[in-house]
């Protein structure tokens, strides 16, 4: 019984981390667009959320990225490299490229397809 409760707690902890990661990825995805058109307060909030130790040096804003942003970058790099090799251009998709794209889609989703087949 204790082992089951430990597994449940670990699952909840893992689920909370995944939810937080998804929330942070969504924020990072939308932050640039919001920053461009946002008010000064929105821009300030975005800068505070992405990092600390903001310094202005030689007309450049230097920010030390928060840990969650660094973790996203580490997780994205391998996937980004795979994506860039498969980037669609004006050439038609062949069977090998289609299989590689399918593999990448599965890796990005990391779960079962709700409508397989």
N, C-alpha and C positions, 0 to 999 in steps of 0.2 A: 504494500500500500504506500509506503514511504517513497519507493522508487517511482511509482506512478505519479505521485504528487510532485516529485522533483522534475520529472519529465514535463509535466504540465507547466510548472513554473519556468523551466528552460524554454519551452515552446512560446509561452507568453512573452518572455524577455526577447526572444528572437523575433517574434512578430512585432513587438514594439520597435525594435531596431529597424526592421524592414519598413514599417510605416513611417518612421522618422526619416529614413533614407529617401523614400519616395517623396515625402514632403519637401525635403531639401533639394532633390533633383528638380522637382517642379518649380521651386523658387528660383534655382539657378537658371533654369531654362527661360523663365519669363523676366528675370531681373534686368537684362540688357535692354529689352524693349521698354520696360517700365521706366528705366533710368533715363532713356533718351527723351521720353515725352513727359516724365513726371515732374512734379513740383519740387522745390528745394527740400521740403520735408521728406518726400518719398525717396529722393536721392540720398539724403542723409541716413534714412532708415536702412536702405539697401547697403550702403557702405558700412554701416555699423554691423549689419548681419553677416556680411561676407568676410570681415576681418577686423583686426585691431592694429594698434600702433600706426595710425595713419600719419604720414609725414609728407610735406610738400617740399620737394627738392628739385631745383633746376626746372621749375614749372611742370614737374611730374608728381603725381600722387602715388606714394608708395604705401602699400598695405600688406600687413602680414596676414595671410589667409588663415581662417579658422580651420580647425582639424577636420570638420565634416566636409569642407570644400576640398581639402587635400585628399581625403579618402575617396571622394567622387572622382577626382582626377585620376587617381591610381586605378580605380575600377574601370574607368572609361577608356584609358589608353589602349589596352589590348583589343577591346571591341572596336575602337575607332580605327585601328590599323587594319582589322579585317574588313570593316566597312569601306575604307578607302580603296582597298584592292578590288572591291566589287562595285564601286561607284558606277552608276548607270551613266552612260554617255550616249552618243547617237548611234552606237552599234547595237544591233538586236541582241537580246538575251539568248544565249545558247543553253543547252541542257546542263553543262558543267557549271555555268554561272548561276543558273536557276537553282541547282542543288546546293551550291554554296550559300546563296541568299536564303534558302529555306533553313539551312543549318544555322545561319546567323540569327534569323528570326526566332528560332527555337531557343537559342542561347539567350537572346534578349528577353524573351518572355519567361524563361525558367519555370515553366509550368506546363501542364497539359493543355492542349487545344480544346476549347469548349465545343468546337464543331469539326472534329477530325474527318479527314477523308476528302 
